[in-house]
Amino acid sequence: MPLLRTSRPVAPPEASPAPADRHSLALAEVLRAVAAPGKTQVLDLGPANGANVAFLSRYACTLHIADLYRTVGLAEGEHEEALERAFERQLPDGPFDLVLAWDLFDYVGRTGLQVLGRQLADRTRPGSVLFALVSFHPRITDRPHRFQIVNAETLRYGDPSGLERPSPGYREPDLVRLLPGFEVSGSYLLRHGIQEYLLTRRAHESGAVELAQDVSDAV
C-alpha cells in the first residue's frame, strides 16, 4: 500500500503557554472570608484542581466544585431560558459564603452573566463574597484560565491554549448593572491588565450602589 503523501509539511500542534505566577491583591481578602468563624461553604465555578483542594483543606471549609467551564461554549448566544436551565443543572444548592468565579465572567456573554448573577444571588446570603477577575486587554485567551492558589498573594494562571478571542471589556459600571444582587466592595487593578473584584451579596437587590475606589498594583 503506498504511503500517504502531502504537498506541504504538517506543522506540529501549537504548545500551550507556560503557566504564569501573578501577584494578587484581592486573594488575601478572599482567604480571610474562608477563615471566618464556623464552617465556610465555598463554591468554585472552575474545574476541580487538586492543588486548590489541598490549599483550602487547611481551613474549616467545605469546597463545592461546579465546573461551569464546560458550559462556556454553550453560554454565548443562547436564549435566557436555556442558560437558566444549563446553570441550574450544574450549580449546587447553597447557601455559600464564598464564590470563586475566577475569569468566567469574560466568557459567558452579557445575558449569561445576568443569568449567572441571579442564580448566584439565590445561592448566597447577605455578606457572602464573590471573587472575579476581569481583563482590561482587548483580546483574551479563547477559554478561561485554570487558576491555582500558590500562596495568599499569588495565583498561577494556566493558559488552556495559545489562541485568542475579543474581550468583552467589562468595567465596574457594567458589573454593577449586570449583577444587581451584588455590590462591589473591592476593586484592584493589577500590572498585567487584570482587574480583581470582590463583590458582596446585597441584602436587597434594589437601592443605590456606591462604586468602590480602584486600587492600583504598586508591588
C-alpha positions, -999 to 999 in steps of 0.1 A, spaced: 0 0 0 16 34 -10 23 58 18 1 89 22 19 119 6 13 156 13 23 186 -7 34 206 23 49 198 57 25 194 86 31 219 114 33 204 149 5 214 172 10 248 189 21 244 225 1 260 253 18 289 271 36 280 303 16 288 335 25 323 349 26 332 386 9 366 392 7 388 423 -29 391 436 -41 420 457 -75 405 465 -66 369 473 -57 377 509 -92 391 514 -107 361 498 -88 338 522 -100 359 551 -135 351 541 -126 314 541 -111 317 575 -142 332 591 -156 315 622 -177 285 616 -178 260 587 -174 281 555 -192 269 523 -171 277 492 -183 273 456 -157 271 429 -171 278 394 -139 264 378 -128 228 373 -115 206 401 -79 214 409 -61 191 433 -36 219 444 -65 242 453 -83 215 472 -51 208 492 -45 245 499 -81 251 511 -81 220 532 -61 239 559 -93 260 565 -125 249 581 -145 250 549 -164 227 525 -155 231 489 -181 225 462 -170 223 425 -194 234 398 -171 234 368 -190 259 347 -161 260 323 -179 231 305 -208 255 299 -188 283 284 -190 272 248 -228 270 252 -234 302 270 -228 329 244 -257 334 220 -281 312 239 -315 323 250 -321 332 286 -343 302 293 -317 278 280 -290 295 301 -312 293 332 -316 255 327 -279 250 320 -266 268 350 -294 253 372 -282 218 363 -245 225 372 -248 248 402 -252 230 436 -276 243 462 -263 269 487 -262 289 506 -225 297 500 -203 321 519 -177 325 491 -179 320 453 -147 317 432 -157 329 398 -122 334 385 -123 349 350 -155 332 340 -174 365 336 -153 372 304 -166 341 287 -204 337 293 -217 368 274 -238 396 289 -270 376 290 -251 346 305 -236 369 332 -270 383 341 -284 348 345 -254 335 364 -256 365 387 -292 358 395 -285 322 403 -255 330 424 -276 356 443 -301 328 450 -273 306 463 -256 331 486 -266 351 517 -262 387 525 -225 394 531 -213 365 510 -182 372 489 -178 367 451 -143 368 437 -139 375 400 -111 386 376 -119 407 345 -94 415 317 -86 451 306 -69 437 274 -87 440 240 -81 403 235 -82 373 259 -74 336 257 -100 316 239 -110 297 270 -109 306 307 -77 302 326 -72 274 351 -62 291 383 -41 276 411 -37 292 445 1 293 452 0 313 484 -20 341 500 -6 366 475 0 346 443 -22 330 417 -9 307 389 -26 314 356 -27 283 334 -35 291 298 -56 265 280 -42 273 246 -23 299 226 -55 310 208 -72 343 215 -106 360 212 -120 395 216 -125 406 252 -159 419 264 -141 447 282 -163 449 313 -158 478 336 -172 483 371 -204 500 360 -211 470 337 -208 446 367 -230 468 389 -257 468 362 -254 431 353 -251 418 388 -278 437 408 -277 412 436 -241 421 445 -222 453 452 -185 460 445 -166 460 478 -131 459 464 -115 466 431 -78 460 423 -61 468 390 -30 446 385 0 454 364 -7 427 339 -40 442 329 -64 422 351 -89 438 374 -97 417 405 -131 423 420 -146 415 454 -184 416 453 -206 413 483 -241 398 483 -265 426 490 -293 423 515 -317 436 488 -312 439 451 -326 475 448 -310 506 461 -280 528 453 -247 512 449 -215 531 458 -186 523 434 -155 511 452 -123 530 446 -98 513 424 -65 503 439 -35 501 416 -10 473 419 21 491 431 40 459 440 
